[in-house]
Amino acid sequence: MTQRIALKHKKLESWINKMARMCAPDHIVLINGSQKQKTSLEKEASRTGELIRLNQKKMPGCFLHRTAPNDVARTEGLTFICTKKKRTAGPINNWMSPRAAYKKAESIFKDSMKGRTMYVIPFSMGPTGSPFSKIGIELTDSIYVVLNMLIMTRAGEKVLKQLGTRGEFTKCLHGKAERDLAKRLILHFPEDNTIWSVGSGYGGNVLLGKKCLALRIASYMAAKEKWLAEHMLILGIERPGGQIQYLAGAFPSACGKTNLAMIVPPKSILKKGVKVWTVGDDIAWMRVDSDGSLWAINPEKGFFGVLPGTNSKTNPNAMATIKKNTIYTNVLLKPDKTVWWEDGEGKPPKNGIDWLGRKWKSGIRDEDGLPVKGANTNSRFTAPISQCPSASFRSEHHHGVPISAIVFGGRRARLAPLVSESFSWQHGVYLGATLVSERTAAQYGKLGEVRRDPMAMLPFCGYNMADYFTHWLKTGKRMARPPRIFYVNWFRKDSRGNFLWPGFGDNVRILEWILDRCNGKVGAVKTPLGYIPKYGDIDTDGIKIGERKWKELFSIDKKEWALEVGEQKKFFAKFGRRLPKEILKELRAFEERLKS
């Protein structure tokens, strides 16, 4: 017989018990956030095989989890925005009516937790009690989800206390069910402040405080409440003298956002006294303060990062962060019960157990002659921000940090220059709206396929993206001192296919120029795209960037850009008359600048 739960918040109690009657769990357990309960759950998950305890001497507090082979990334084709009117969701989102969505999901959730435990996770996105923060309650039958949420959010009794007896909360229901792709749904009901996810065990689909609440639901809330919920990192740059200025940056998933958030400057920059402080690597909630400037918090308190390509060269701070108290997902298990992933640290091990649980040897190939990878291409780590060497003390600040600049960045092998500055906030919104990048392993689809990803929010905007652009434009008008907006491209290549810019830690050099522009310390060259640096204004001490390479990094091929304008017109046409006139005005102005 399904248990019931009693709480002081009667609306919450009623909802939990209603979901329990549908899912029929054998037990209901309230997550209180205590170390004792967490340890007990780790033991239970290790006993059932949901987690594998790793070498506790070499990797204290670390565990390995494997998802189903058909469940290794966000399932965008099965992710829906469920609103009464289709136009509210817009042409970019998958839409389903709330009535149809609830009915379809209920048939999958029905009795799906028989023989299982339903865990009740009270969690706060943002510091508990902050005016920025929002509270959610996630119900799940996965200990993996519970342990990840304890890392990623502020969770437990303190959140229930903050919620009180009548506080508002986002209703989040997750069930593994059969993990059948044909019975998988990730449903968002922004008008009901509700999220349902069923049939998946992958973090991006089931950690409902992350993309689901913090972006899809929060973006809808933000439009109503006049703030911004963005897929952005937040970092601080400390210059000699101790002044710290903060930047927010939007980059599509797996395109270097986490590496930039934890960036370690090169020695020549460190010698000047420059330091970088990590506030967050993935999500920014931003509000216009009474002083007329934009302030931001990171609503998360952990990292859910991509592992392939993460090593001491690309991201030394990440490597230091994940040495302990980390959950690894879909990586190779080595004989000594440590882990490995492609393009990770050191040479591949001679043998091990791959992410599918099969015996694996270095160099083995499949029946088509292709290398068999030990770790999945979207293998992940979940680790506390507090363990990051560059973690900012402002991560827990209730008021957040002031944002001096917003940076958009995508992968463009030929077109976009290394960095450019918008002419205005309106022009900057246009630049963000035209963000393009190659598809990554974090999404289903063809790797390397170019797709338009405005503000890196294409998979995460919880309402009509045309209205989202309008909201950005209105937000700019509400600010007395709006952040300057920039566009970066670390991935430009020469005619032989080699990267022109060294990237990684050297990207700090570009961030320095961005702040110098914000502070009025350097001039710039006006181009059809925006303002670009003058030769010599970027600190290139220690790297070889001569005038010839500089010209390649910043060259503008007007014919190629004219073709790009044509593609932008096709994309914007999807929004019809709902697209704000200001965006079309900037598009036409850019087209005219190219001609002149």
C-alpha positions in Angstrom: 0.0 0.0 0.0 1.3 3.4 -0.9 2.5 5.6 2.0 1.3 9.1 2.7 3.4 12.0 3.8 2.3 14.7 6.3 3.7 18.3 6.1 2.8 21.7 7.5 2.5 23.1 3.9 -0.9 21.6 3.0 -0.8 22.4 -0.7 2.6 20.6 -0.9 1.3 17.7 1.1 -1.7 17.2 -1.1 0.3 17.3 -4.3 2.9 14.8 -3.1 0.2 12.4 -2.0 -1.7 12.8 -5.3 1.5 11.9 -7.2 2.1 9.0 -4.9 -1.3 7.6 -5.6 -0.5 7.7 -9.3 3.0 6.3 -9.2 2.3 3.8 -6.3 5.7 3.7 -4.6 6.2 1.3 -1.7 7.8 4.0 0.4 8.1 7.8 0.5 11.3 9.4 2.0 11.8 13.1 2.7 15.3 14.3 1.9 16.5 16.3 4.8 20.0 17.3 3.5 21.9 15.6 6.3 25.2 13.8 5.9 23.8 10.8 7.7 21.0 10.3 5.2 23.3 11.0 2.2 25.7 8.3 3.4 22.8 5.8 3.9 21.6 6.5 0.3 25.1 6.0 -1.1 25.3 2.6 0.6 21.9 1.6 -0.7 22.8 2.7 -4.3 26.1 0.8 -4.1 24.3 -2.3 -2.9 21.8 -2.3 -5.7 24.3 -1.4 -8.4 22.8 2.0 -9.2 26.2 3.4 -8.2 29.7 1.9 -8.1 31.9 3.0 -5.3 35.3 4.1 -6.7 38.8 3.8 -5.1 38.2 5.7 -1.9 41.9 6.2 -1.2 42.6 7.8 -4.6 39.1 9.3 -5.2 37.5 9.8 -1.8 33.7 10.2 -1.9 33.5 9.4 -5.6 31.1 7.1 -7.4 30.4 5.9 -11.0 26.9 5.7 -12.6 25.9 4.2 -15.9 22.8 5.2 -17.8 20.9 3.0 -20.3 22.6 2.9 -23.7 19.6 4.8 -25.2 19.7 7.5 -22.5 23.0 9.4 -22.7 22.0 12.9 -23.6 19.2 15.5 -23.5 16.3 14.1 -25.7 15.3 17.3 -27.4 12.8 15.6 -29.7 10.9 14.4 -26.7 11.1 17.7 -24.7 7.9 19.7 -24.8 6.5 23.1 -23.7 2.9 22.5 -22.8 0.8 25.7 -22.9 -2.8 26.3 -23.6 -2.0 28.1 -26.9 0.6 26.9 -29.3 1.8 30.4 -30.1 2.9 30.9 -26.5 5.4 28.1 -26.9 6.5 29.5 -30.3 7.8 27.9 -33.5 11.1 26.6 -32.1 9.8 24.5 -29.2 8.0 21.2 -29.4 4.5 21.9 -28.2 1.8 19.7 -26.7 -1.4 20.8 -25.0 -1.4 20.4 -21.2 -4.4 18.1 -21.3 -2.8 15.8 -23.9 0.5 15.9 -22.1 -0.8 15.1 -18.7 -2.9 12.3 -20.0 0.0 10.7 -22.0 2.4 11.0 -19.1 0.0 9.7 -16.6 -0.4 6.5 -18.5 3.4 5.9 -18.2 3.7 7.1 -14.6 0.7 4.9 -13.5 2.1 2.3 -10.9 5.6 2.9 -12.3 7.1 3.2 -8.8 5.7 -0.1 -7.4 8.5 -1.9 -5.5 10.5 1.4 -5.4 10.9 4.4 -3.1 9.7 7.9 -3.9 12.2 10.5 -2.7 10.9 14.0 -1.9 13.6 16.6 -2.5 12.9 20.2 -1.4 15.5 22.4 -3.2 16.3 26.0 -3.7 17.8 27.4 -7.0 19.9 30.2 -5.7 21.0 30.8 -2.1 18.2 30.0 0.3 16.2 33.1 1.1 17.8 35.2 -1.7 15.4 37.5 -3.6 16.7 35.9 -6.7 15.9 32.4 -5.6 13.1 30.0 -6.5 12.1 26.8 -4.6 11.2 23.5 -6.2 10.1 20.1 -4.9 11.3 17.1 -7.0 9.8 13.7 -6.5 11.9 10.9 -8.0 12.5 7.1 -7.7 16.3 7.5 -8.4 18.9 7.7 -5.7 21.3 8.9 -8.5 19.0 11.9 -8.9 18.9 12.6 -5.2 22.6 12.6 -4.8 23.1 14.8 -7.8 20.5 17.3 -6.6 22.3 17.4 -3.2 25.4 18.5 -5.1 23.7 20.8 -7.6 21.2 22.6 -5.4 20.6 23.8 -1.8 18.4 20.9 -0.6 16.8 19.7 2.6 14.9 20.9 5.6 16.2 24.4 5.5 14.4 24.8 2.1 11.2 23.5 3.6 11.6 26.0 6.4 12.1 28.8 3.9 9.0 27.7 2.0 6.9 27.9 5.1 3.2 26.9 5.1 2.0 28.8 2.0 5.1 29.5 -0.2 5.1 29.0 -3.9 7.1 26.1 -5.4 7.7 24.4 -8.8 6.2 20.9 -8.9 8.8 18.5 -10.3 8.0 14.9 -10.9 10.5 12.4 -12.2 10.2 8.6 -12.7 12.6 6.2 -14.4 9.8 3.9 -15.4 11.2 1.5 -18.0 13.7 3.9 -19.5 12.1 3.1 -22.8 12.7 5.7 -25.6 9.2 5.1 -26.8 7.9 6.0 -23.3 10.1 9.0 -22.6 8.7 12.5 -22.1 10.2 15.7 -20.6 7.3 18.0 -20.2 7.2 21.6 -19.0 4.0 23.3 -18.0 5.0 27.0 -17.5 1.4 28.1 -16.8 1.2 25.5 -14.0 4.7 25.9 -12.7 5.1 22.2 -13.2 7.7 19.8 -14.7 7.2 16.1 -15.5 10.0 13.8 -16.7 9.5 10.1 -17.3 11.4 7.3 -18.9 14.9 8.8 -18.6 17.8 8.5 -16.1 20.2 11.0 -17.8 21.0 14.1 -15.8 20.0 16.7 -18.3 16.5 15.2 -18.4 16.1 14.3 -14.8 17.9 16.8 -12.6 14.8 19.0 -12.8 16.3 22.0 -11.1 18.8 22.5 -13.9 17.7 23.1 -17.5 14.0 22.3 -16.8 13.4 24.8 -13.9 16.4 27.1 -14.1 16.0 27.8 -17.8 12.7 26.6 -19.4 10.4 27.4 -16.5 12.5 30.3 -15.2 12.7 32.0 -18.5 8.9 32.1 -18.6 8.8 33.4 -15.0 11.5 36.0 -15.8 9.5 37.4 -18.7 6.5 37.9 -16.4 8.6 39.2 -13.4 11.0 41.4 -15.4 14.3 39.6 -15.0 16.5 37.3 -17.1 17.1 33.5 -16.8 20.0 32.7 -19.1 22.3 29.8 -20.2 25.4 31.7 -19.1 28.6 31.3 -17.1 29.5 34.0 -14.6 33.2 34.8 -13.9 35.1 37.6 -12.2 38.4 39.1 -13.4 40.6 40.5 -10.7 43.1 43.1 -11.9 46.1 44.5 -10.1 44.8 46.6 -7.2 42.2 44.1 -6.2 39.2 45.3 -8.3 37.0 42.5 -9.6 34.7 42.9 -12.5 32.2 40.3 -13.6 31.2 39.0 -17.0 28.4 36.7 -18.1 28.8 34.5 -21.2 26.5 32.4 -23.4 28.0 29.4 -25.3 26.1 26.4 -26.6 26.6 23.2 -24.5 30.0 21.5 -24.7 31.6 24.5 -26.5 34.1 25.5 -23.9 31.8 27.3 -21.4 32.9 25.3 -18.4 36.6 25.7 -19.4 36.2 29.4 -19.7 34.3 29.6 -16.3 37.3 27.9 -14.6 40.0 29.4 -16.8 43.6 29.6 -15.5 45.5 32.6 -17.1 48.9 31.9 -18.7 52.0 32.8 -16.7 52.6 36.1 -18.5 49.1 37.3 -17.4 49.4 35.9 -13.9 52.6 37.9 -13.4 50.6 41.0 -13.9 48.5 40.1 -10.9 45.4 39.0 -12.9 43.2 36.3 -11.3 39.9 34.7 -12.4 37.1 33.8 -10.0 34.4 31.3 -10.9 30.8 32.2 -9.9 29.1 29.7 -12.2 29.6 27.7 -15.4 26.1 27.2 -16.8 23.2 29.4 -15.7 22.8 33.0 -14.7 19.7 34.7 -13.2 20.0 38.4 -13.7 18.0 41.4 -12.4 18.1 45.1 -12.9 19.0 46.6 -9.5 17.9 50.0 -8.0 21.2 51.5 -9.2 20.2 50.8 -12.9 22.8 48.1 -13.5 22.5 44.4 -14.0 23.2 41.9 -11.2 23.4 38.2 -11.4 23.5 35.0 -9.4 24.4 31.4 -10.3 21.3 29.5 -9.1 23.3 26.2 -8.9 26.0 25.2 -6.4 27.6 22.4 -8.4 29.0 21.5 -11.8 27.4 19.0 -14.2 30.2 19.1 -16.7 31.3 17.3 -19.9 34.4 15.0 -19.4 35.8 14.1 -22.8 38.6 16.6 -23.6 38.9 17.7 -19.9 42.5 17.4 -18.7 45.1 19.4 -16.9 45.9 21.4 -20.1 42.3 22.3 -21.1 40.9 22.8 -17.6 43.3 22.3 -14.6 40.7 23.7 -12.2 38.1 21.1 -13.2 40.7 18.4 -12.7 41.4 19.6 -9.2 37.6 20.0 -8.5 36.7 16.4 -9.4 39.3 14.6 -7.3 36.8 14.0 -4.5 33.0 13.9 -3.7 32.2 13.6 -7.4 29.7 11.5 -9.3 31.0 10.3 -12.7 28.5 9.2 -15.4 29.3 6.9 -18.3 33.1 6.8 -18.0 35.6 3.9 -18.3 36.2 2.0 -15.0 39.9 1.1 -14.6 41.1 -2.1 -12.8 42.2 0.0 -9.8 38.6 1.4 -9.5 39.6 4.8 -10.8 38.1 6.2 -14.0 39.2 7.4 -17.4 37.7 9.2 -20.4 38.7 10.1 -24.0 41.2 13.0 -24.2 41.5 12.9 -20.5 44.6 12.8 -18.3 47.5 10.6 -19.6 47.5 7.7 -22.0 44.5 5.3 -22.2 44.7 2.4 -19.8 45.5 -1.0 -21.3 42.1 -2.4 -20.2 39.0 -1.8 -18.1 35.2 -1.9 -18.1 33.6 0.5 -20.6 30.6 2.8 -20.0 28.3 0.0 -21.2 29.7 -2.4 -18.6 31.7 -4.5 -21.1 35.3 -5.6 -21.0 37.4 -3.1 -22.9 41.0 -3.0 -24.2 43.0 -0.1 -25.6 43.0 -0.1 -29.4 40.0 -2.4 -29.9 37.8 -1.7 -32.9 34.2 -2.5 -33.8 32.9 -4.6 -36.8 33.2 -1.4 -39.0 36.8 -0.9 -38.0 36.1 2.1 -35.8 37.7 2.6 -32.4 35.6 1.5 -29.5 35.4 4.3 -27.0 35.8 3.4 -23.3 33.7 6.4 -22.2 30.6 7.9 -23.8 31.2 11.1 -25.8 28.8 12.9 -23.4 30.2 11.4 -20.2 29.7 13.7 -17.2 30.9 14.7 -13.8 28.9 16.2 -11.0 30.9 18.1 -8.4 30.5 20.9 -5.8 31.6 24.4 -6.9 33.2 24.8 -3.4 35.9 22.3 -4.5 37.0 24.4 -7.4 40.3 26.3 -6.7 38.9 29.4 -8.4 35.5 29.3 -6.7 34.3 32.9 -5.9 33.1 33.7 -2.4 30.4 35.7 -4.2 28.8 32.4 -5.3 26.7 32.3 -2.1 26.1 36.1 -2.0 22.3 36.7 -1.8 22.6 39.9 -3.9 24.8 38.4 -6.6 27.4 40.2 -8.6 27.3 43.3 -10.9 27.7 42.4 -14.6 30.0 44.6 -16.7 29.9 42.7 -20.0 27.9 40.0 -21.7 29.8 37.7 -24.1 28.2 35.5 -26.8 30.4 32.9 -28.4 30.0 30.1 -31.0 32.0 27.9 -33.3 32.7 29.5 -36.6 35.7 28.2 -38.6 35.7 31.0 -41.2 33.2 33.8 -40.6 33.3 35.4 -37.2 36.4 37.3 -35.9 38.1 36.5 -32.6 36.2 39.2 -30.8 33.9 42.1 -31.7 31.8 44.6 -29.6 28.3 45.5 -30.4 27.4 49.1 -31.3 24.6 49.2 -28.7 22.4 47.0 -26.5 19.9 46.6 -29.4 22.7 45.6 -31.8 24.0 43.2 -29.1 20.6 41.5 -28.8 20.8 41.0 -32.6 24.3 39.4 -32.2 23.0 37.1 -29.6 19.9 36.2 -31.7 22.2 35.2 -34.6 24.5 32.9 -32.5 25.5 29.9 -34.5 27.4 26.8 -33.4 28.2 23.2 -34.4 26.0 20.5 -32.8 27.8 18.7 -30.0 27.6 15.3 -28.3 25.4 16.9 -25.6 22.4 16.8 -28.0 21.0 14.1 -30.3 21.8 14.7 -33.9 24.7 14.8 -36.4 28.0 15.9 -34.8 29.4 19.0 -36.5 26.0 20.0 -38.0 25.7 23.8 -37.9 22.6 25.0 -36.1 21.3 28.4 -35.0 21.2 28.8 -31.2 20.1 32.3 -30.2 21.7 33.3 -26.9 22.6 29.5 -26.5 18.9 29.2 -25.4 17.4 27.4 -28.4 16.8 24.1 -26.4 16.0 26.0 -23.2 13.6 28.9 -23.8 10.3 28.1 -22.2 8.2 30.3 -24.4 8.0 32.0 -27.8 11.6 33.0 -28.7 10.3 36.1 -30.5 8.8 37.3 -27.2 12.1 36.4 -25.6 14.0 38.7 -27.9 11.4 41.4 -27.1 12.0 40.8 -23.4 15.8 41.3 -23.9 15.2 44.6 -25.7 12.9 45.9 -23.0 15.3 44.9 -20.3 18.0 47.0 -22.0 15.7 50.0 -21.9 15.2 49.6 -18.1 18.9 49.9 -17.4 20.7 53.1 -16.7 24.1 51.3 -17.2 23.5 48.2 -19.4 26.5 45.8 -19.8 28.4 46.1 -23.0 27.8 43.1 -25.3 30.5 41.2 -27.2 30.8 38.3 -29.6 33.8 35.9 -29.5 35.0 33.0 -31.6 37.9 31.0 -30.3 37.5 28.5 -33.2 38.6 30.4 -36.3 40.8 28.3 -38.6 43.3 29.1 -41.4 43.2 27.6 -44.9 44.9 24.5 -43.7 42.4 23.8 -41.0 44.6 24.9 -38.1 43.2 27.0 -35.2 44.5 30.6 -35.5 44.0 31.4 -31.8 45.6 29.2 -29.0 42.5 29.3 -26.9 42.1 27.8 -23.4 44.0 30.0 -20.8 44.9 32.5 -23.4 41.3 33.5 -23.8 41.8 35.6 -20.7 43.7 38.0 -23.0 40.4 38.7 -24.8 38.5 39.1 -21.6 41.0 41.7 -20.5 40.4 43.7 -23.7 36.7 43.4 -23.1 37.0 44.9 -19.7 39.4 47.6 -21.0 36.6 48.6 -23.5 34.0 48.6 -20.6 36.4 50.9 -18.7 37.1 53.2 -21.6 40.9 52.4 -21.6 41.3 51.4 -25.2 39.9 52.4 -28.6 38.7 50.1 -31.4 38.3 49.8 -35.1 34.7 50.1 -36.5 33.7 47.3 -38.9 30.4 46.2 -40.4 30.2 43.6 -37.6 31.0 45.9 -34.7 34.1 47.2 -33.0 37.3 45.1 -33.1 40.6 45.6 -31.3 43.4 47.6 -32.7 46.6 45.7 -33.4 48.6 45.7 -30.2 45.7 46.4 -27.8 45.5 42.8 -26.9 48.2 41.5 -24.6 50.0 38.8 -26.7 53.1 38.5 -24.5 54.2 34.8 -24.6 52.2 33.9 -27.8 53.0 34.3 -31.4 50.4 36.5 -33.1 52.0 38.6 -35.8 50.2 41.1 -38.1 49.5 38.4 -40.7 47.8 36.1 -38.3 46.0 39.1 -36.7 44.5 40.0 -40.0 43.3 36.4 -40.5 41.7 36.4 -37.0 39.8 39.6 -37.8 39.2 39.5 -41.6 35.7 40.0 -42.8 34.7 38.2 -46.0 31.7 40.3 -47.2 30.5 37.7 -49.8 30.5 35.0 -47.1 28.7 37.3 -44.7 26.1 38.2 -47.4 25.3 34.5 -47.6 25.0 34.4 -43.8 22.6 37.3 -43.9 20.4 35.2 -46.2 20.4 32.3 -43.7 19.5 34.7 -40.8 16.5 36.0 -42.8 15.3 32.4 -43.3 15.7 31.7 -39.5 13.9 34.9 -38.5 11.1 34.3 -40.9 10.0 31.4 -38.7 8.7 33.9 -36.1 6.6 35.8 -38.5 5.1 39.2 -37.3 5.9 38.3 -33.7 9.7 39.0 -34.3 10.5 42.4 -32.9 11.1 45.2 -35.4 14.3 46.1 -33.8 15.9 42.8 -34.8 14.9 43.3 -38.4 16.2 46.8 -38.2 19.6 45.6 -37.1 19.6 42.9 -39.8 18.9 45.5 -42.5 21.5 47.9 -41.1 24.1 45.1 -41.1 23.3 44.3 -44.7 23.8 47.9 -45.7 27.1 48.1 -43.9 28.3 45.1 -45.8 27.4 46.7 -49.1 29.2 49.9 -48.2 
